[in-house]
């Protein structure tokens, strides 16, 4: 069976006065993610400034499931629960990937 990349999105609400603490925690966790996480991003919702979205692209569903049982995931989940509320998470498998070539924009 071919391994396909998986997108993992976590959304939740964090009160404005807790933004800095939440962002610092997420930055710390993102630095600990394994190479099987191709990309990780934290975004503040433009329509609701108390809602954050975390996006992570994983090399496979197996790697994503491993992450969901890791200490790093529990730190993120705990941050949402302690500083606000984790509203939802979504997992999506990339179905039609032909290939991508990344170019450095600075060159």
C-alpha positions in Angstrom: 0.0 0.0 0.0 1.4 3.4 -1.0 2.0 5.9 1.8 0.4 9.3 1.1 0.9 12.5 3.0 -1.6 13.5 5.6 -2.8 17.0 6.7 -3.6 17.5 10.3 -5.5 20.7 11.4 -6.2 21.6 15.0 -8.4 24.6 15.8 -9.3 26.2 19.1 -10.0 29.3 21.0 -7.4 31.1 23.2 -8.2 34.3 25.1 -6.3 37.3 23.9 -4.3 37.7 27.2 -3.0 34.1 26.8 -1.9 34.4 23.1 1.8 34.9 23.9 2.0 31.9 26.2 0.1 29.7 23.7 2.3 30.8 20.8 5.5 30.2 22.8 4.3 26.7 23.7 3.5 25.9 20.0 6.8 27.2 18.8 8.6 25.1 21.3 6.7 21.9 20.2 7.2 22.6 16.5 10.9 22.6 17.1 10.6 19.1 18.5 8.7 17.6 15.6 10.3 14.8 13.7 11.3 15.0 10.0 8.2 13.0 9.1 6.4 16.3 9.7 7.1 18.1 6.4 5.5 21.4 7.4 4.0 23.0 10.5 2.2 26.3 10.8 0.3 28.3 13.4 -2.3 30.8 12.1 -4.5 33.2 13.9 -8.0 33.3 12.3 -8.6 36.6 10.4 -12.3 36.6 11.3 -12.0 35.7 15.0 -8.8 36.9 16.7 -9.3 34.3 19.5 -9.2 31.3 17.2 -5.9 29.6 16.3 -5.4 26.9 13.6 -2.4 24.6 13.6 -1.6 23.0 10.3 0.8 20.0 10.0 1.7 18.0 6.9 2.9 14.5 7.8 4.6 12.0 5.5 2.0 9.3 6.2 -1.1 8.4 8.2 1.1 6.1 10.3 3.4 9.0 11.2 0.4 11.2 12.1 -1.0 8.5 14.3 2.4 8.1 16.0 2.4 11.9 16.7 -1.2 11.8 18.1 0.2 9.4 20.8 3.3 11.5 21.5 4.2 13.8 24.4 4.4 16.7 21.9 0.7 16.3 20.9 -0.3 16.1 24.5 1.5 19.4 25.2 -0.4 21.1 22.3 -3.7 19.6 23.4 -3.0 20.5 27.0 -2.2 24.1 26.0 -5.5 24.5 24.3 -7.3 22.9 27.3 -5.4 25.0 29.9 -5.4 28.4 28.1 -8.6 28.1 26.2 -10.6 25.4 24.3 -9.6 22.9 21.6 -12.6 23.1 19.3 -11.9 20.5 16.6 -9.3 18.6 14.6 -9.4 17.3 11.1 -7.3 14.7 9.3 -7.1 14.6 5.5 -5.1 12.3 3.3 -3.7 13.8 0.1 -5.3 11.6 -2.6 -3.7 12.9 -5.8 -0.1 13.9 -5.3 1.9 14.0 -8.5 5.0 15.7 -7.1 6.2 19.0 -5.9 9.6 20.7 -6.3 10.4 23.2 -3.6 12.5 26.2 -4.7 14.2 28.7 -2.4 12.5 32.0 -2.9 15.7 33.9 -1.9 17.7 32.6 -4.8 
